[in-house]
Amino acid sequence: MAKVPFSIGTHLVVKHLGYTHHGIYAGRGRVIHYSGFAHFFKKQPIEMTSIEKFSHGKKIIIRHYEHPRFRGRSVVRRMRLRMHENNYHLIINNCEHLCSWAITGIESSQ
């Protein structure tokens, strides 16, 4: 497996047609994300998957935060606390809300 150029706890974004998908890099080539849109709009739980499966071969963009409340392993720990949660909602509880919460403590989505 090739070296992944992301630090643990990094917020990753993949642009798809009409939407973006968000996840947190958990180390060892894995990403924790709300898999709602990852499964063709079907409601799915928070899961850990390979970076390849998360990105679907698309370019991965890093979202930076000026004043993160949590960093690195703390971000991953927070994501793990919510693993298997299945409350995905496009407007009020999506993958971007989850990643923002893990890093800042505040759920937000642009």
N, C-alpha and C positions, 0 to 999 in steps of 0.2 A: 504494500500500500504506500502510495506517495505521501510525502509530508504535507500536511494541511496548513496553509498559511494563516490560520486563525488562532487567537488566544481563547482559552476556556472562558465561557461567559459572554462571548461576542454575539451581538444581535445581527443576524444574517437576514438578508432580504433578497428574494428572487422575483423578478418582474415577469408576469404572465400577461396574456392578452386580457386587458380590462381590469386587472387587479394585481396586487403584490402579495406574496406569501412570506411570513416571518417565522424565524426560529432562533433558538439559542444554541451556540456551539458547545457541546458537552465534552469534547475531547475524544481521542481515538477514532476520529472520522464519523462521529455521531452528532445528531441534531435533535433537540427536544422541541416539539412544535404542536400546535393545535392542528390536527389533521383534517379539520372541516373541509376546506377547499381542496386539500390534497387528494381527496377522494371524490372528485366531481360533484361538489355541492351537497354531498351526503353528510349528515351529521356524524362526526367521528370524534373519539376522545383525544386527549393530549397523549402523544406517544414519542418514543425515541426511535429514530430511524437512521439509516446511513446518509451521509452527506450527498451521495449520488442520487438516492431516492428522493431526498428533500428537494434538490435542485433540478431534477429531471434534465440534466445536461445544460441548463441555462446558467448564465453568468450570475455569480453571487456578489451582492453588494453589502458592505458593512455599514450599519447605522451607528454613528458616533453620538455620544452624549457628553455635554459640557460638564454637568454636575451629577454623575451617577451616584445613587445612594448605596448601591451594592455593586461589587466587582467580582470577576473571576469565579472561583468555586462557590462563593455565596450566591451568585446568580443561578448557577446550576442547581444548587441545593434548593433554592426557592422553586425552581421549575419542577424538580423531582417531587416536592410536596404536593403538587397538583397533578402528577401523573395519573392517567386514566380518568381524570375529570371529563365529563361529557356534557358540558353546558355551552357548547359553541353557539354563538349567535352573531350573524354578519354585522349587525349594527352596534350591539352593546357588549359583546364578549367574543371578539375574534382573535386570531393569532397575533395581531399587532398589539392589542390590548394586553395579552398575556406577556409578551416580551417586554413591553414598556413597564408593566407591573414588576416583573422580576428584577429589573435594573433600577427603576426609580421609586418603586413603591406605589406608583399611581398608574392606574389603567388609562391609557389614552390611545387614540387611533386617529390618524390624519385622514 
